[in-house]
Amino acid sequence: MKIPAIKKLVETQSIEALREAEEQLINEETPSFEIEGADEGEQLTHVFGAIWILNHMGDHNVDFKTALREFTQKVRISIN
Amino acid sequence: MAIIQATDTDFQEVLKNNERVVVKYFADWCGNCRLFSPKFKRMAANEEFANVAFLDVNAETSPEARKLAGVTNLPFFAVFKNGELVEGAATSKEDYVTEMVRKIA
């Protein structure tokens, strides 16, 4: 997982576009915009991360940095 | 066989009630975990593994189950026999997971 790739998606895509890309990646189709990542799995992780951060920013009225910090905390918790 | 959704609440019970168990640890943010889902379902339906219980565990919300297998990355697979951990690995390779399951089947 690469944070700059998630940041780029947050800054350039809407949640709707990201949801569509999520479906496309799951169905082994090519999304309509570039998603960085070594493979489809990492690309999908970046899409999941961007969706989570955008939702979190909207639901909790926080900035990108705060939402990103909470997202990376979620990730750390899952594997520690 | 259907995949069992387990949590910290029932993980030990499932291990106790099933001699052979394979666990897929996942998280909602993990793309490779999501992409592995149909492969795991296919493995669970394989007659060769009819005597193995297939479990999905959310690593983020089940810390005890996660620590029991020593999860280091996701997706993470662990095979248990008679309640004891036999092997665990972070991988997205279906062949590798299949070989892990064969060790306990």
N, CA and C atoms of all chains as a GROMACS GRO file, in nm:
protein
  555
    1MET      N    1   0.084  -0.120   0.000
    1MET     CA    2   0.000   0.000   0.000
    1MET      C    3   0.087   0.125   0.000
    2LYS      N    4   0.056   0.218  -0.090
    2LYS     CA    5   0.135   0.341  -0.101
    2LYS      C    6   0.044   0.463  -0.076
    3ILE      N    7   0.080   0.538   0.028
    3ILE     CA    8  -0.001   0.653   0.067
    3ILE      C    9  -0.015   0.757  -0.045
    4PRO      N   10   0.094   0.790  -0.119
    4PRO     CA   11   0.078   0.889  -0.227
    4PRO      C   12  -0.026   0.848  -0.332
    5ALA      N   13  -0.037   0.719  -0.357
    5ALA     CA   14  -0.136   0.672  -0.455
    5ALA      C   15  -0.278   0.696  -0.403
    6ILE      N   16  -0.299   0.674  -0.273
    6ILE     CA   17  -0.431   0.699  -0.214
    6ILE      C   18  -0.460   0.848  -0.215
    7LYS      N   19  -0.360   0.928  -0.180
    7LYS     CA   20  -0.377   1.075  -0.176
    7LYS      C   21  -0.419   1.127  -0.314
    8LYS      N   22  -0.354   1.074  -0.417
    8LYS     CA   23  -0.385   1.117  -0.554
    8LYS      C   24  -0.531   1.088  -0.588
    9LEU      N   25  -0.578   0.970  -0.549
    9LEU     CA   26  -0.718   0.934  -0.576
    9LEU      C   27  -0.815   1.023  -0.499
   10VAL      N   28  -0.783   1.052  -0.373
   10VAL     CA   29  -0.869   1.137  -0.292
   10VAL      C   30  -0.881   1.276  -0.356
   11GLU      N   31  -0.770   1.323  -0.410
   11GLU     CA   32  -0.767   1.459  -0.466
   11GLU      C   33  -0.830   1.471  -0.605
   12THR      N   34  -0.839   1.358  -0.676
   12THR     CA   35  -0.882   1.368  -0.815
   12THR      C   36  -1.014   1.297  -0.847
   13GLN      N   37  -1.062   1.210  -0.755
   13GLN     CA   38  -1.180   1.129  -0.789
   13GLN      C   39  -1.294   1.148  -0.688
   14SER      N   40  -1.415   1.126  -0.736
   14SER     CA   41  -1.532   1.129  -0.647
   14SER      C   42  -1.553   0.988  -0.590
   15ILE      N   43  -1.634   0.980  -0.485
   15ILE     CA   44  -1.666   0.848  -0.428
   15ILE      C   45  -1.736   0.761  -0.532
   16GLU      N   46  -1.823   0.822  -0.612
   16GLU     CA   47  -1.896   0.745  -0.715
   16GLU      C   48  -1.798   0.683  -0.815
   17ALA      N   49  -1.703   0.764  -0.860
   17ALA     CA   50  -1.604   0.714  -0.958
   17ALA      C   51  -1.519   0.604  -0.896
   18LEU      N   52  -1.487   0.618  -0.768
   18LEU     CA   53  -1.406   0.517  -0.699
   18LEU      C   54  -1.485   0.388  -0.680
   19ARG      N   55  -1.615   0.402  -0.650
   19ARG     CA   56  -1.700   0.283  -0.636
   19ARG      C   57  -1.709   0.206  -0.768
   20GLU      N   58  -1.717   0.282  -0.877
   20GLU     CA   59  -1.722   0.218  -1.009
   20GLU      C   60  -1.590   0.146  -1.038
   21ALA      N   61  -1.479   0.212  -1.002
   21ALA     CA   62  -1.348   0.149  -1.022
   21ALA      C   63  -1.333   0.023  -0.938
   22GLU      N   64  -1.389   0.027  -0.817
   22GLU     CA   65  -1.387  -0.090  -0.728
   22GLU      C   66  -1.455  -0.209  -0.797
   23GLU      N   67  -1.575  -0.185  -0.851
   23GLU     CA   68  -1.648  -0.291  -0.921
   23GLU      C   69  -1.569  -0.342  -1.040
   24GLN      N   70  -1.509  -0.249  -1.114
   24GLN     CA   71  -1.433  -0.288  -1.234
   24GLN      C   72  -1.314  -0.375  -1.197
   25LEU      N   73  -1.242  -0.337  -1.093
   25LEU     CA   74  -1.125  -0.416  -1.053
   25LEU      C   75  -1.167  -0.555  -1.005
   26ILE      N   76  -1.277  -0.561  -0.931
   26ILE     CA   77  -1.326  -0.691  -0.882
   26ILE      C   78  -1.368  -0.780  -0.999
   27ASN      N   79  -1.424  -0.716  -1.103
   27ASN     CA   80  -1.469  -0.792  -1.222
   27ASN      C   81  -1.361  -0.806  -1.327
   28GLU      N   82  -1.237  -0.778  -1.287
   28GLU     CA   83  -1.120  -0.791  -1.376
   28GLU      C   84  -1.132  -0.703  -1.500
   29GLU      N   85  -1.196  -0.588  -1.483
   29GLU     CA   86  -1.203  -0.490  -1.591
   29GLU      C   87  -1.106  -0.376  -1.562
   30THR      N   88  -1.081  -0.293  -1.665
   30THR     CA   89  -0.987  -0.182  -1.647
   30THR      C   90  -1.064  -0.055  -1.612
   31PRO      N   91  -1.032   0.007  -1.497
   31PRO     CA   92  -1.100   0.134  -1.461
   31PRO      C   93  -1.070   0.244  -1.562
   32SER      N   94  -1.157   0.345  -1.563
   32SER     CA   95  -1.146   0.451  -1.664
   32SER      C   96  -1.039   0.555  -1.630
   33PHE      N   97  -0.980   0.547  -1.510
   33PHE     CA   98  -0.871   0.639  -1.475
   33PHE      C   99  -0.756   0.558  -1.416
   34GLU      N  100  -0.640   0.622  -1.415
   34GLU     CA  101  -0.520   0.550  -1.369
   34GLU      C  102  -0.522   0.532  -1.218
   35ILE      N  103  -0.489   0.410  -1.176
   35ILE     CA  104  -0.476   0.381  -1.032
   35ILE      C  105  -0.338   0.317  -1.015
   36GLU      N  106  -0.254   0.380  -0.935
   36GLU     CA  107  -0.121   0.326  -0.915
   36GLU      C  108  -0.126   0.200  -0.830
   37GLY      N  109  -0.032   0.110  -0.855
   37GLY     CA  110  -0.027  -0.014  -0.777
   37GLY      C  111   0.042  -0.122  -0.855
   38ALA      N  112   0.111  -0.211  -0.783
   38ALA     CA  113   0.188  -0.316  -0.848
   38ALA      C  114   0.098  -0.419  -0.917
   39ASP      N  115  -0.021  -0.439  -0.864
   39ASP     CA  116  -0.114  -0.535  -0.925
   39ASP      C  117  -0.258  -0.492  -0.890
   40GLU      N  118  -0.356  -0.569  -0.934
   40GLU     CA  119  -0.496  -0.533  -0.911
   40GLU      C  120  -0.528  -0.527  -0.761
   41GLY      N  121  -0.464  -0.614  -0.684
   41GLY     CA  122  -0.490  -0.616  -0.541
   41GLY      C  123  -0.447  -0.487  -0.475
   42GLU      N  124  -0.327  -0.440  -0.510
   42GLU     CA  125  -0.279  -0.315  -0.451
   42GLU      C  126  -0.361  -0.197  -0.502
   43GLN      N  127  -0.398  -0.201  -0.629
   43GLN     CA  128  -0.483  -0.094  -0.684
   43GLN      C  129  -0.616  -0.087  -0.608
   44LEU      N  130  -0.672  -0.206  -0.582
   44LEU     CA  131  -0.800  -0.211  -0.511
   44LEU      C  132  -0.783  -0.160  -0.367
   45THR      N  133  -0.671  -0.191  -0.305
   45THR     CA  134  -0.643  -0.139  -0.171
   45THR      C  135  -0.641   0.014  -0.174
   46HIS      N  136  -0.579   0.070  -0.276
   46HIS     CA  137  -0.573   0.217  -0.288
   46HIS      C  138  -0.714   0.276  -0.306
   47VAL      N  139  -0.796   0.207  -0.383
   47VAL     CA  140  -0.935   0.253  -0.404
   47VAL      C  141  -1.013   0.244  -0.272
   48PHE      N  142  -1.001   0.131  -0.201
   48PHE     CA  143  -1.068   0.115  -0.070
   48PHE      C  144  -1.025   0.226   0.025
   49GLY      N  145  -0.894   0.253   0.027
   49GLY     CA  146  -0.841   0.355   0.116
   49GLY      C  147  -0.897   0.493   0.083
   50ALA      N  148  -0.901   0.526  -0.045
   50ALA     CA  149  -0.951   0.657  -0.086
   50ALA      C  150  -1.100   0.672  -0.052
   51ILE      N  151  -1.177   0.566  -0.074
   51ILE     CA  152  -1.321   0.571  -0.041
   51ILE      C  153  -1.339   0.590   0.110
   52TRP      N  154  -1.262   0.514   0.188
   52TRP     CA  155  -1.275   0.523   0.335
   52TRP      C  156  -1.241   0.665   0.381
   53ILE      N  157  -1.133   0.721   0.327
   53ILE     CA  158  -1.089   0.855   0.370
   53ILE      C  159  -1.191   0.961   0.328
   54LEU      N  160  -1.241   0.953   0.207
   54LEU     CA  161  -1.341   1.052   0.163
   54LEU      C  162  -1.468   1.043   0.250
   55ASN      N  163  -1.512   0.922   0.278
   55ASN     CA  164  -1.629   0.905   0.365
   55ASN      C  165  -1.602   0.961   0.504
   56HIS      N  166  -1.483   0.931   0.556
   56HIS     CA  167  -1.448   0.974   0.691
   56HIS      C  168  -1.439   1.127   0.699
   57MET      N  169  -1.383   1.188   0.596
   57MET     CA  170  -1.373   1.335   0.592
   57MET      C  171  -1.513   1.397   0.596
   58GLY      N  172  -1.605   1.337   0.518
   58GLY     CA  173  -1.742   1.391   0.512
   58GLY      C  174  -1.821   1.365   0.639
   59ASP      N  175  -1.809   1.242   0.692
   59ASP     CA  176  -1.889   1.204   0.810
   59ASP      C  177  -1.843   1.275   0.937
   60HIS      N  178  -1.712   1.300   0.947
   60HIS     CA  179  -1.659   1.355   1.073
   60HIS      C  180  -1.606   1.498   1.058
   61ASN      N  181  -1.624   1.554   0.939
   61ASN     CA  182  -1.582   1.692   0.914
   61ASN      C  183  -1.435   1.715   0.953
   62VAL      N  184  -1.349   1.624   0.904
   62VAL     CA  185  -1.206   1.637   0.933
   62VAL      C  186  -1.130   1.653   0.802
   63ASP      N  187  -1.003   1.700   0.812
   63ASP     CA  188  -0.924   1.719   0.690
   63ASP      C  189  -0.858   1.588   0.646
   64PHE      N  190  -0.795   1.595   0.531
   64PHE     CA  191  -0.734   1.474   0.474
   64PHE      C  192  -0.632   1.412   0.568
   65LYS      N  193  -0.545   1.495   0.626
   65LYS     CA  194  -0.438   1.442   0.712
   65LYS      C  195  -0.493   1.363   0.831
   66THR      N  196  -0.598   1.418   0.890
   66THR     CA  197  -0.660   1.350   1.006
   66THR      C  198  -0.721   1.217   0.962
   67ALA      N  199  -0.794   1.220   0.852
   67ALA     CA  200  -0.858   1.097   0.803
   67ALA      C  201  -0.753   0.994   0.762
   68LEU      N  202  -0.645   1.042   0.701
   68LEU     CA  203  -0.538   0.950   0.659
   68LEU      C  204  -0.474   0.884   0.781
   69ARG      N  205  -0.451   0.964   0.886
   69ARG     CA  206  -0.390   0.911   1.008
   69ARG      C  207  -0.480   0.801   1.068
   70GLU      N  208  -0.609   0.822   1.066
   70GLU     CA  209  -0.700   0.722   1.122
   70GLU      C  210  -0.706   0.597   1.033
   71PHE      N  211  -0.695   0.619   0.903
   71PHE     CA  212  -0.695   0.504   0.811
   71PHE      C  213  -0.569   0.419   0.833
   72THR      N  214  -0.452   0.485   0.842
   72THR     CA  215  -0.328   0.408   0.860
   72THR      C  216  -0.328   0.338   0.996
   73GLN      N  217  -0.395   0.398   1.093
   73GLN     CA  218  -0.408   0.334   1.224
   73GLN      C  219  -0.489   0.204   1.212
   74LYS      N  220  -0.598   0.211   1.133
   74LYS     CA  221  -0.680   0.091   1.106
   74LYS      C  222  -0.595  -0.020   1.046
   75VAL      N  223  -0.512   0.020   0.949
   75VAL     CA  224  -0.428  -0.078   0.880
   75VAL      C  225  -0.329  -0.140   0.978
   76ARG      N  226  -0.266  -0.055   1.060
   76ARG     CA  227  -0.167  -0.105   1.156
   76ARG      C  228  -0.232  -0.202   1.256
   77ILE      N  229  -0.348  -0.167   1.303
   77ILE     CA  230  -0.418  -0.252   1.400
   77ILE      C  231  -0.443  -0.392   1.341
   78SER      N  232  -0.473  -0.396   1.213
   78SER     CA  233  -0.508  -0.524   1.149
   78SER      C  234  -0.392  -0.622   1.141
   79ILE      N  235  -0.271  -0.572   1.144
   79ILE     CA  236  -0.156  -0.661   1.120
   79ILE      C  237  -0.056  -0.661   1.235
   80ASN      N  238  -0.090  -0.597   1.347
   80ASN     CA  239   0.001  -0.596   1.463
   80ASN      C  240  -0.043  -0.699   1.567
   81MET      N  241  -1.817  -2.706   0.126
   81MET     CA  242  -1.860  -2.663   0.259
   81MET      C  243  -1.865  -2.510   0.264
   82ALA      N  244  -1.964  -2.457   0.334
   82ALA     CA  245  -1.976  -2.311   0.344
   82ALA      C  246  -1.864  -2.253   0.431
   83ILE      N  247  -1.828  -2.131   0.400
   83ILE     CA  248  -1.724  -2.065   0.480
   83ILE      C  249  -1.787  -2.010   0.608
   84ILE      N  250  -1.721  -2.038   0.720
   84ILE     CA  251  -1.771  -1.992   0.851
   84ILE      C  252  -1.712  -1.854   0.880
   85GLN      N  253  -1.799  -1.760   0.916
   85GLN     CA  254  -1.753  -1.627   0.957
   85GLN      C  255  -1.728  -1.634   1.107
   86ALA      N  256  -1.602  -1.621   1.148
   86ALA     CA  257  -1.570  -1.632   1.290
   86ALA      C  258  -1.513  -1.502   1.345
   87THR      N  259  -1.528  -1.484   1.477
   87THR     CA  260  -1.473  -1.367   1.546
   87THR      C  261  -1.403  -1.416   1.673
   88ASP      N  262  -1.347  -1.324   1.748
   88ASP     CA  263  -1.284  -1.362   1.876
   88ASP      C  264  -1.383  -1.435   1.967
   89THR      N  265  -1.509  -1.402   1.956
   89THR     CA  266  -1.611  -1.461   2.043
   89THR      C  267  -1.624  -1.612   2.025
   90ASP      N  268  -1.614  -1.658   1.899
   90ASP     CA  269  -1.636  -1.801   1.875
   90ASP      C  270  -1.517  -1.873   1.812
   91PHE      N  271  -1.406  -1.805   1.796
   91PHE     CA  272  -1.291  -1.865   1.725
   91PHE      C  273  -1.241  -1.993   1.795
   92GLN      N  274  -1.219  -1.985   1.926
   92GLN     CA  275  -1.169  -2.102   2.000
   92GLN      C  276  -1.269  -2.218   1.993
   93GLU      N  277  -1.396  -2.185   1.997
   93GLU     CA  278  -1.501  -2.287   1.991
   93GLU      C  279  -1.497  -2.358   1.856
   94VAL      N  280  -1.479  -2.280   1.749
   94VAL     CA  281  -1.473  -2.340   1.615
   94VAL      C  282  -1.349  -2.430   1.604
   95LEU      N  283  -1.237  -2.384   1.660
   95LEU     CA  284  -1.114  -2.467   1.657
   95LEU      C  285  -1.136  -2.597   1.735
   96LYS      N  286  -1.207  -2.586   1.846
   96LYS     CA  287  -1.232  -2.704   1.930
   96LYS      C  288  -1.323  -2.805   1.861
   97ASN      N  289  -1.417  -2.752   1.784
   97ASN     CA  290  -1.518  -2.839   1.723
   97ASN      C  291  -1.479  -2.892   1.584
   98ASN      N  292  -1.364  -2.848   1.534
   98ASN     CA  293  -1.321  -2.893   1.400
   98ASN      C  294  -1.174  -2.936   1.406
   99GLU      N  295  -1.149  -3.061   1.367
   99GLU     CA  296  -1.012  -3.114   1.375
   99GLU      C  297  -0.918  -3.039   1.280
  100ARG      N  298  -0.969  -3.008   1.162
  100ARG     CA  299  -0.886  -2.942   1.060
  100ARG      C  300  -0.950  -2.808   1.022
  101VAL      N  301  -0.870  -2.702   1.031
  101VAL     CA  302  -0.924  -2.568   1.005
  101VAL      C  303  -0.826  -2.486   0.924
  102VAL      N  304  -0.878  -2.415   0.824
  102VAL     CA  305  -0.796  -2.315   0.754
  102VAL      C  306  -0.865  -2.179   0.771
  103VAL      N  307  -0.785  -2.079   0.805
  103VAL     CA  308  -0.840  -1.946   0.831
  103VAL      C  309  -0.784  -1.846   0.730
  104LYS      N  310  -0.875  -1.768   0.672
  104LYS     CA  311  -0.831  -1.654   0.592
  104LYS      C  312  -0.854  -1.529   0.676
  105TYR      N  313  -0.746  -1.460   0.711
  105TYR     CA  314  -0.756  -1.333   0.782
  105TYR      C  315  -0.763  -1.222   0.678
  106PHE      N  316  -0.860  -1.133   0.694
  106PHE     CA  317  -0.880  -1.026   0.597
  106PHE      C  318  -0.909  -0.895   0.668
  107ALA      N  319  -0.917  -0.787   0.592
  107ALA     CA  320  -0.966  -0.659   0.645
  107ALA      C  321  -1.038  -0.589   0.530
  108ASP      N  322  -1.128  -0.499   0.566
  108ASP     CA  323  -1.209  -0.430   0.464
  108ASP      C  324  -1.125  -0.343   0.371
  109TRP      N  325  -1.008  -0.299   0.419
  109TRP     CA  326  -0.924  -0.211   0.336
  109TRP      C  327  -0.832  -0.288   0.243
  110CYS      N  328  -0.832  -0.419   0.250
  110CYS     CA  329  -0.733  -0.502   0.180
  110CYS      C  330  -0.785  -0.552   0.045
  111GLY      N  331  -0.729  -0.498  -0.062
  111GLY     CA  332  -0.773  -0.534  -0.197
  111GLY      C  333  -0.745  -0.679  -0.231
  112ASN      N  334  -0.626  -0.728  -0.197
  112ASN     CA  335  -0.594  -0.867  -0.228
  112ASN      C  336  -0.683  -0.964  -0.150
  113CYS      N  337  -0.725  -0.922  -0.032
  113CYS     CA  338  -0.817  -1.008   0.047
  113CYS      C  339  -0.948  -1.024  -0.030
  114ARG      N  340  -0.999  -0.912  -0.082
  114ARG     CA  341  -1.125  -0.915  -0.157
  114ARG      C  342  -1.112  -0.999  -0.282
  115LEU      N  343  -0.999  -0.984  -0.352
  115LEU     CA  344  -0.981  -1.059  -0.476
  115LEU      C  345  -0.963  -1.209  -0.450
  116PHE      N  346  -0.920  -1.245  -0.328
  116PHE     CA  347  -0.901  -1.387  -0.298
  116PHE      C  348  -1.033  -1.457  -0.263
  117SER      N  349  -1.136  -1.379  -0.232
  117SER     CA  350  -1.263  -1.438  -0.185
  117SER      C  351  -1.319  -1.549  -0.275
  118PRO      N  352  -1.329  -1.527  -0.407
  118PRO     CA  353  -1.384  -1.635  -0.490
  118PRO      C  354  -1.295  -1.759  -0.494
  119LYS      N  355  -1.163  -1.739  -0.481
  119LYS     CA  356  -1.071  -1.853  -0.479
  119LYS      C  357  -1.091  -1.936  -0.352
  120PHE      N  358  -1.110  -1.865  -0.240
  120PHE     CA  359  -1.129  -1.932  -0.111
  120PHE      C  360  -1.261  -2.010  -0.113
  121LYS      N  361  -1.363  -1.950  -0.175
  121LYS     CA  362  -1.493  -2.019  -0.187
  121LYS      C  363  -1.479  -2.146  -0.270
  122ARG      N  364  -1.403  -2.136  -0.378
  122ARG     CA  365  -1.381  -2.251  -0.466
  122ARG      C  366  -1.307  -2.362  -0.390
  123MET      N  367  -1.209  -2.323  -0.310
  123MET     CA  368  -1.135  -2.423  -0.232
  123MET      C  369  -1.226  -2.490  -0.130
  124ALA      N  370  -1.313  -2.410  -0.069
  124ALA     CA  371  -1.404  -2.464   0.033
  124ALA      C  372  -1.501  -2.565  -0.029
  125ALA      N  373  -1.530  -2.546  -0.157
  125ALA     CA  374  -1.626  -2.635  -0.226
  125ALA      C  375  -1.557  -2.759  -0.283
  126ASN      N  376  -1.424  -2.762  -0.278
  126ASN     CA  377  -1.347  -2.872  -0.334
  126ASN      C  378  -1.363  -2.998  -0.249
  127GLU      N  379  -1.403  -3.108  -0.312
  127GLU     CA  380  -1.423  -3.235  -0.243
  127GLU      C  381  -1.298  -3.281  -0.168
  128GLU      N  382  -1.184  -3.248  -0.225
  128GLU     CA  383  -1.056  -3.288  -0.164
  128GLU      C  384  -1.045  -3.235  -0.020
  129PHE      N  385  -1.112  -3.124   0.006
  129PHE     CA  386  -1.102  -3.060   0.138
  129PHE      C  387  -1.233  -3.069   0.216
  130ALA      N  388  -1.308  -3.175   0.188
  130ALA     CA  389  -1.439  -3.190   0.253
  130ALA      C  390  -1.427  -3.202   0.406
  131ASN      N  391  -1.310  -3.247   0.453
  131ASN     CA  392  -1.294  -3.263   0.599
  131ASN      C  393  -1.228  -3.142   0.666
  132VAL      N  394  -1.220  -3.032   0.592
  132VAL     CA  395  -1.155  -2.911   0.646
  132VAL      C  396  -1.260  -2.800   0.663
  133ALA      N  397  -1.256  -2.733   0.777
  133ALA     CA  398  -1.345  -2.618   0.800
  133ALA      C  399  -1.275  -2.492   0.750
  134PHE      N  400  -1.345  -2.415   0.668
  134PHE     CA  401  -1.290  -2.290   0.612
  134PHE      C  402  -1.348  -2.172   0.688
  135LEU      N  403  -1.259  -2.086   0.739
  135LEU     CA  404  -1.302  -1.972   0.821
  135LEU      C  405  -1.256  -1.840   0.760
  136ASP      N  406  -1.343  -1.740   0.770
  136ASP     CA  407  -1.306  -1.602   0.742
  136ASP      C  408  -1.302  -1.527   0.874
  137VAL      N  409  -1.191  -1.457   0.900
  137VAL     CA  410  -1.179  -1.379   1.024
  137VAL      C  411  -1.134  -1.237   0.989
  138ASN      N  412  -1.209  -1.138   1.035
  138ASN     CA  413  -1.170  -0.999   1.014
  138ASN      C  414  -1.057  -0.967   1.112
  139ALA      N  415  -0.937  -0.948   1.057
  139ALA     CA  416  -0.818  -0.930   1.142
  139ALA      C  417  -0.827  -0.802   1.224
  140GLU      N  418  -0.894  -0.702   1.170
  140GLU     CA  419  -0.902  -0.573   1.241
  140GLU      C  420  -0.986  -0.583   1.368
  141THR      N  421  -1.091  -0.664   1.362
  141THR     CA  422  -1.184  -0.668   1.474
  141THR      C  423  -1.170  -0.793   1.561
  142SER      N  424  -1.074  -0.880   1.528
  142SER     CA  425  -1.054  -1.002   1.607
  142SER      C  426  -0.907  -1.015   1.648
  143PRO      N  427  -0.861  -0.933   1.742
  143PRO     CA  428  -0.719  -0.934   1.779
  143PRO      C  429  -0.671  -1.066   1.839
  144GLU      N  430  -0.755  -1.135   1.913
  144GLU     CA  431  -0.711  -1.261   1.976
  144GLU      C  432  -0.686  -1.367   1.870
  145ALA      N  433  -0.779  -1.381   1.778
  145ALA     CA  434  -0.763  -1.479   1.670
  145ALA      C  435  -0.643  -1.443   1.583
  146ARG      N  436  -0.623  -1.314   1.565
  146ARG     CA  437  -0.511  -1.265   1.483
  146ARG      C  438  -0.377  -1.300   1.549
  147LYS      N  439  -0.370  -1.279   1.680
  147LYS     CA  440  -0.244  -1.304   1.751
  147LYS      C  441  -0.212  -1.454   1.759
  148LEU      N  442  -0.316  -1.534   1.763
  148LEU     CA  443  -0.297  -1.680   1.770
  148LEU      C  444  -0.221  -1.733   1.648
  149ALA      N  445  -0.237  -1.667   1.535
  149ALA     CA  446  -0.171  -1.712   1.413
  149ALA      C  447  -0.048  -1.627   1.379
  150GLY      N  448  -0.028  -1.517   1.452
  150GLY     CA  449   0.087  -1.431   1.424
  150GLY      C  450   0.076  -1.358   1.292
  151VAL      N  451  -0.040  -1.297   1.268
  151VAL     CA  452  -0.065  -1.228   1.142
  151VAL      C  453   0.034  -1.112   1.124
  152THR      N  454   0.100  -1.109   1.008
  152THR     CA  455   0.200  -1.006   0.980
  152THR      C  456   0.160  -0.915   0.865
  153ASN      N  457   0.073  -0.964   0.778
  153ASN     CA  458   0.026  -0.888   0.663
  153ASN      C  459  -0.104  -0.954   0.617
  154LEU      N  460  -0.173  -0.891   0.523
  154LEU     CA  461  -0.300  -0.948   0.477
  154LEU      C  462  -0.302  -0.957   0.324
  155PRO      N  463  -0.371  -1.058   0.267
  155PRO     CA  464  -0.438  -1.166   0.339
  155PRO      C  465  -0.336  -1.260   0.404
  156PHE      N  466  -0.376  -1.318   0.516
  156PHE     CA  467  -0.292  -1.412   0.590
  156PHE      C  468  -0.371  -1.540   0.606
  157PHE      N  469  -0.304  -1.652   0.581
  157PHE     CA  470  -0.372  -1.782   0.591
  157PHE      C  471  -0.304  -1.864   0.701
  158ALA      N  472  -0.384  -1.934   0.777
  158ALA     CA  473  -0.330  -2.019   0.882
  158ALA      C  474  -0.406  -2.152   0.882
  159VAL      N  475  -0.330  -2.260   0.899
  159VAL     CA  476  -0.395  -2.392   0.909
  159VAL      C  477  -0.373  -2.446   1.049
  160PHE      N  478  -0.480  -2.501   1.105
  160PHE     CA  479  -0.477  -2.555   1.241
  160PHE      C  480  -0.520  -2.703   1.236
  161LYS      N  481  -0.454  -2.784   1.317
  161LYS     CA  482  -0.497  -2.923   1.331
  161LYS      C  483  -0.508  -2.954   1.480
  162ASN      N  484  -0.620  -3.008   1.521
  162ASN     CA  485  -0.648  -3.035   1.662
  162ASN      C  486  -0.625  -2.912   1.749
  163GLY      N  487  -0.661  -2.798   1.697
  163GLY     CA  488  -0.651  -2.674   1.773
  163GLY      C  489  -0.514  -2.610   1.773
  164GLU      N  490  -0.414  -2.677   1.713
  164GLU     CA  491  -0.277  -2.625   1.713
  164GLU      C  492  -0.242  -2.565   1.578
  165LEU      N  493  -0.173  -2.452   1.581
  165LEU     CA  494  -0.128  -2.389   1.457
  165LEU      C  495  -0.022  -2.476   1.390
  166VAL      N  496  -0.046  -2.511   1.264
  166VAL     CA  497   0.051  -2.591   1.188
  166VAL      C  498   0.140  -2.499   1.105
  167GLU      N  499   0.077  -2.402   1.039
  167GLU     CA  500   0.152  -2.310   0.952
  167GLU      C  501   0.070  -2.184   0.927
  168GLY      N  502   0.141  -2.074   0.910
  168GLY     CA  503   0.074  -1.948   0.874
  168GLY      C  504   0.157  -1.874   0.772
  169ALA      N  505   0.092  -1.803   0.682
  169ALA     CA  506   0.166  -1.730   0.579
  169ALA      C  507   0.083  -1.615   0.524
  170ALA      N  508   0.151  -1.504   0.496
  170ALA     CA  509   0.087  -1.393   0.426
  170ALA      C  510   0.113  -1.414   0.277
  171THR      N  511   0.009  -1.440   0.201
  171THR     CA  512   0.025  -1.467   0.058
  171THR      C  513  -0.106  -1.439  -0.017
  172SER      N  514  -0.092  -1.416  -0.147
  172SER     CA  515  -0.212  -1.403  -0.231
  172SER      C  516  -0.211  -1.512  -0.337
  173LYS      N  517  -0.123  -1.611  -0.320
  173LYS     CA  518  -0.109  -1.717  -0.420
  173LYS      C  519  -0.197  -1.838  -0.384
  174GLU      N  520  -0.291  -1.867  -0.473
  174GLU     CA  521  -0.385  -1.977  -0.447
  174GLU      C  522  -0.312  -2.111  -0.434
  175ASP      N  523  -0.212  -2.134  -0.519
  175ASP     CA  524  -0.140  -2.262  -0.513
  175ASP      C  525  -0.073  -2.282  -0.378
  176TYR      N  526  -0.019  -2.174  -0.324
  176TYR     CA  527   0.050  -2.182  -0.195
  176TYR      C  528  -0.050  -2.219  -0.084
  177VAL      N  529  -0.165  -2.155  -0.089
  177VAL     CA  530  -0.268  -2.182   0.014
  177VAL      C  531  -0.318  -2.325   0.000
  178THR      N  532  -0.337  -2.369  -0.125
  178THR     CA  533  -0.383  -2.506  -0.148
  178THR      C  534  -0.286  -2.607  -0.086
  179GLU      N  535  -0.157  -2.584  -0.104
  179GLU     CA  536  -0.057  -2.674  -0.046
  179GLU      C  537  -0.061  -2.672   0.107
  180MET      N  538  -0.085  -2.553   0.162
  180MET     CA  539  -0.097  -2.544   0.308
  180MET      C  540  -0.212  -2.629   0.358
  181VAL      N  541  -0.325  -2.621   0.287
  181VAL     CA  542  -0.444  -2.696   0.331
  181VAL      C  543  -0.421  -2.846   0.315
  182ARG      N  544  -0.348  -2.884   0.210
  182ARG     CA  545  -0.319  -3.027   0.186
  182ARG      C  546  -0.240  -3.086   0.304
  183LYS      N  547  -0.161  -3.004   0.370
  183LYS     CA  548  -0.080  -3.054   0.482
  183LYS      C  549  -0.166  -3.101   0.599
  184ILE      N  550  -0.287  -3.049   0.608
  184ILE     CA  551  -0.372  -3.090   0.721
  184ILE      C  552  -0.489  -3.177   0.678
  185ALA      N  553  -0.516  -3.184   0.546
  185ALA     CA  554  -0.636  -3.255   0.497
  185ALA      C  555  -0.620  -3.408   0.510
   0.00000   0.00000   0.00000
